[in-house]
């Protein structure tokens, strides 16, 4: 059974079908068809031929030249470019006959068709060498011009550096090399009007024609010009001042945030409260940040003293009228407070003993990459005045804690803790205008 199926398959593959060998020309030049089996289609035993019929010496194409394969009686006429093409010619040796009214007798040229290949070439009827095989070679077609006038240069010598081949341009400045092996070559061009040769690199591909234009003239080499420009500064208005400078300003009570009121365009409503007005903006239109963390409670009792220990501040950056997108929310201005995160000493600190509000600050270095600090403030006003006066006095307190460590050159760990408390007790106030006791307290705590 298997033998029968195999035999039937072989017979089917060897059966001829009406698949013909012909040309790709129009229907007005029909050619005989060669029947091929499926076996021949899978394993081709045919080849093609394409070429150009040219007049010898001037390379002008012959139009309507009759090209015929004598053995198969296939024929066609060349087109306006002098080209022709026969396809699916059985493998073998043939005679190609080319005839044209210019010549009395046809020119017969022997050709060989190989399986699966296309024979390409140039045909010159009546010439001593009527066929130039370009199947595995390419051509170079170029023009030489004067760089000064832009006109073509006649009688310019064009020479290959790598191989022994040269030629001269015609009256139109044209030169042409045919049947050049594929590769990259250097052409050297000289002319009577130019003493220094001009060289150019060309690449030749199999079956192709490389087009090139060459301009002869004295080149001008300019000196290297380097244009440098500095980055434009940001359009935002920014001021930066160190915390150690702010606490030395007279009349601020060593309060860095109150020291900001001495800068241009920053003001306060009166001499007691430190609420900031920047360029005429309302207090709620100014955002305050501590180490890029929003600071929602910057002052005790609306501006009496700040809730941030001034000795812990490294610097303060003020963005009046514009700031970067890193601050997020929309506002009139931004005050960016940066606290200290390094210390040259193992231990250091500041204690401020005053009657109104004592405070303290201590910092330490943790190895070569770590830092920690602790700050606090509380009021003693109610304790001192309570010894002499009967009444209720405001109380406040705040604290700060910071830990920073450099994990890697690109990674930094920071832990901030801060809190503030305001308290005012009205329960002991004896007044006919107050019908019931009231206790006012405000608290602010945050860990980041």
N, C-alpha and C positions, 0 to 999 in steps of 0.2 A: 504493500500500500504506500509506504514512504517512498519507494523507488518510483512509483507512478506519479506521485505528486511532484517529486523532484524533476522528473522528465517533462511533465506538463509545464512547470515553471520555466525550465530552460527553453522550451519551444516558444513560450509566450514572450520571453525576453528577446529571442532572436527574430521574432516576427517583425517585418518592416512596417513602418508607419509612414504616412505622407508628411514627414518633417523634412523640409528641403534645405539645401545649401544654396544660398542666393546672395543678393546684395541688399543694402539698406537704401537703395535709391528709390525714386518714385516709380509709379506703375507704368510710365511711358517707356521704361527700359527694363522689361522683364528678362529674367535670367532662368536657365534651366534649373530644376530642383533636383536635389539628390536625396533619395529616401534613406532614413536612418532608423535603426531599431532603438528600443529602450536601452539595450545594452550599450549601444554607441553613445547614447545621451548621458548615461551614467559614467562611462569611461570614454571621454571624447577622443575621437580619432580625426578631428578636423581642426583647422586653424583659419585665421583671417588675414587679409592683406589690405592695407590702406596706404595711400601715397599722394604725392603732388607732382603734377606734370609741369615742368618749368622750361623756359627757353634758356639754352646754355649761354653763360656769360653775363646775362643781365637779370636772371632769376625772375622773369616775367611769367606769370601763370598762363598756360594754354587753356582757353575756354573751348568747350565742345570738342575736345580731343577724344577720339574713340579708343577705349582701352578694352582689350579682349584677351581672355584666357583660351588659348588655342585648343588645348586638350578637352576642356569641358564646354567650349563654345559659349561661355558666359561673357557678356559684354555690357558696357555702359559708357556714358560720356561724362567728361569732367564738368564740374560746376563752375561758377564764376571765379572761385579761388583756385581752380585747377586741380581740385582734389577728387578722389574716387575711393571706393571701398567695396570689397567683396568679402562676404562672410560665409563661414561654415564650408570651407573648401577642404575636401579630403586630403589627408596627409600624402605628400609626394612632391615630385619635381615637375614644374610646369614651365610653359613659355608664355610670357606676357607680351602682347603685340600692341604697340601704340602708334596710331596714325593721326595725321593732322594735315590740312590742306597746304601748310607751309612746306611740307616735305613730300617728295614724290613717292617714296617707298616707306612702308611702316618700319618701325624699329622694334626688333624682337629681343627680349631680355629674359634670360633664364632665372627662375625663382624657385625657392624651396619652402614648402609649407610644413610647419611643425605642429604637432598636436597641442592644442590649448594655448597657442601663442598667436600674436598678431605681428605680421611682418610690416614694418614701416620703412618708408624710404622716399627719396626724391628721384624723379625720372627725367632724364634729359634726352629727348629724341634727337637723333643725328649727331650726338656728341661722342667723343672717343670713349669716355666713361659714362655710359647712359644711366647707371644706377648707383645711388649712394645710400647704403643701408644705415638707417637711423634708429633701428629697433632698440639697441642698447647704448644709444648716445643721444646727445642733445645739441641744440644750436644756440648761438649768441647773435642777437640782432641789436645794433646800437647806433647812436649818433654822437658826433663830437661837435661841440659848440664853443664859441669864444665867450669867456665869462664877462669880458668887458662890453662887447657889442651884442651878444646874444645870437649872433649869426653862425650858421654852420661853417665848419672848417674843412676844406677839401685838401686832399693829399696829406692828411695826418697819419702818421704811422702808429698802428695798434699792434702791440706785441705781447705774447704770453711770456711770463717770467718762468713758469714751471715747465712748459713744453716748448718744443721748437716749432712755433707757428706764429705767423705775423701777416699783416695785410695793411691796406691803405683805404682811407675813406674816399668816396666819390664826390661829385660836385654838390650833392645834398648833405654831405657830412656823414653818410651812412657807411657802416661796415658790417660784415657778416661772416661768421665762422660756423661751419656745419660739421656734423659727425664728430663732436667733441665728447670724450669719455666723461661720464658723470663725476662731479667733484667740485671743489672750490678752487678758483684760480685767481691770479693777480694779473691785471692788464696794465701795461705801461704805454702811455700815449704821449707822443712828441709831435711838435710842429715847428716849422721854420720861424714862426713868430713867437715861440715860447721856448726858451733855452732849457728850463727845468722840466723834466718829465712829470707827468701826473699819473698816479697809480690809483687803481680802484679794484675792489674785490667783487667777483661775480661767482654765482653758484649755478652749475649746469646740472639739470635733471634729465633722466632718460626719457626720450620721447617728447621733450618740451623745448620751448624756445625762450631763452632769457632775454628780456628787453632791458636795455640800459641806456642812460643818457649821461654824457661826460662833458664837463665844462673845464676848458683850459684857461688858466689865468693865475696871476700872482695872488695867493691867499694872504689875508691880513690876520695876524694873530694878536688878539687883544690881551691885555693884562687881566689877571683874575680880579674880579670885583666881588667883594664880600659885603653884603648888606646885613647889618645887624640892627635890631630894635629891641628896646626894653619893653617888658610887659606893661600894658597900661594899668595905672592904679585903679582900684575899685572906686566906683562913683559914690559909695556910701561915705557919710561923714562920721569918722571915728576918732575918739580921743582915748588915750591910754595913760594912766597915772598909777604909780606904785602906792601900795597901802602904807608903807613906812613914811612916805611924803605927806599923805593926807592927815595922819594923826599928829603931825607937827604943826599943822595950821592953827594959828591962835584963834581962840573963841569957839572952838568946836568940841572941847572937852575930850580930846583924843578919840572922837567918833569919826571914823573914815567916811561913812555915808553922809554925815552932815558936812564934812569937808568938801563934798562935791558941789555944794551950793556956792563955793567961791569961784567956780569955773564959769566961763562965759556961756550964756544961753540957758543956765540952770538956776532956778530960783525956788524960794519957799514963801508960803503965805505970810509968816511972821517970824519973830526971833525965837519963839518957843517950839513950835511944831516944825518937824523936818520933812514934811511931805514935799516931794520934788515936783517941780514944774519944769519941763524941758521944752524950750522953744514954744511956750504958750500952751502946751498940751495939758489936759486934765490929769490928775494923779492916776486915775484908772487906765490911762492910755500909755503908761510906761510899764514895761515888763522888766522884772528883776530876776536874775538867775544867779545861783551859787553853784559853781562847778557844773554849769549847763543843766542845773536842776531848777525848775521854777520855784521862786521864793515868794510864797503867798502872804507872809506876815513879816515884813522887813522892819517895822517900827513898833515900839510899845506905845499904847494909847495914841495911835494915829500920828506919831512923829516926835514923841518926847525923846527917846533914845532908840538906837537901832538894836535889832535882835541878833546881829552878827558881831562876834568879837573882832575888833579892829586889828589886834595883833596877829590874828590868823590869816589876814588877807594878804595875798601876794601882790595883786594888782587889780584894777578895775578898768574895764573897757566900756566906753560910752558910745553908743550908736544913736546919734541924733538925726532923725529925718530919714533913715534908711539902714537896712541891715541884711545879712545873708539869710538864706532859706533854712539854715540849721536851727534858727530860733522858732520856726514854725508859725505861731499865731500872729495875727495881724495886730499891729499897734503903732503908736506914733514914734516910740523910741524904745531902746533896750539898754539896760545896765547889766553888764556881764561881770560878775564878781568871781575871781579865781582865788581859792585859798591855797595856802602853802602846802607843798607835798614833798619837801626835802629839807634837811637840816645838816649843817656842817658839824654840829656838836652832838655828842651822844645824848645829852639832856640840856634843855634850855626852857626858860619860862619867864612870864611877866605877871606880877601881882599889882593891881591897882586898888589902893585903899582910899576910898573917898566916902563922904558922909551920905551922898545921894544913892550911889549904886556901886558897891565893890565888885571887882571882877578878877578873874585869873585865867592864865593861859599857860599850858605846858606842852612841850613837844619832845620827841625822842626819835633817834635814828635806829632802824632795825636792820642791822647788817649793812651791806652796800646798796641794797635795792629797795628797802622798806622804810616806811615812815608812819608815825602815829602822833596824834595830837588830841588834846582835851581842853575845852574852854567852858567857862560858866560865868553867870552874872546873876545877882539878886539885889533887891532893894532893902535898905535899912531905914528908909525915911519914916516909916510908920513906927519903928521901934524908938527912934530918937525923939521925934516930935511927940510921941505918945506919952513921954515922961513929963511933958510940960503942958500939953493941950489935950482937951477932950474932943474927940472927933474921929472921923474915918479918913484914912489916907490911902492912896493907890499903892498897890503892890504888884511887882512884876519879877520875872526870872526867865532865864534862857540858858541853854547849854548847846554845845557842839562836840561832836566826836568824829574823827576822821582816821581812816586806815588806808594806806596806799602801798602797792607793791608792784615792781616791774617784773612780770613773769618771764617775758621774752622781749627781744628788741622791738617786736611789733604788738605785744599784748601787755596791757597795763590794767591792774585791778584796783578799783577805788571803792571804798565803803564810807558813806557819809551818813551821819545821824544828827538831827537838829530838832530843837523844840523851844517853844516860847509860851509864857503864860502871863496874862494880865488879869488882875482881880481888884474889884472895888466893892466894898460891902456897905450897903445903905441901911442895914437892919438896925443900927444903933442911932440913927439920925432922928431926933425928936422935933417934928415940925407939923404944924396943923395942915400944911399944904400937901403932905404926903399921907394918904389914907392907909396904905398898907406897905409893909417892908419889901424892899427890893434888893436882890443880890446880883451884881453884874460880874460875869467872869468870861474870859476869852482864852482859848487854848489853841496852840498850834504845835503839832508834832509830825515829823516826817523822817523816814529812813530810806535811803537810796543806796 
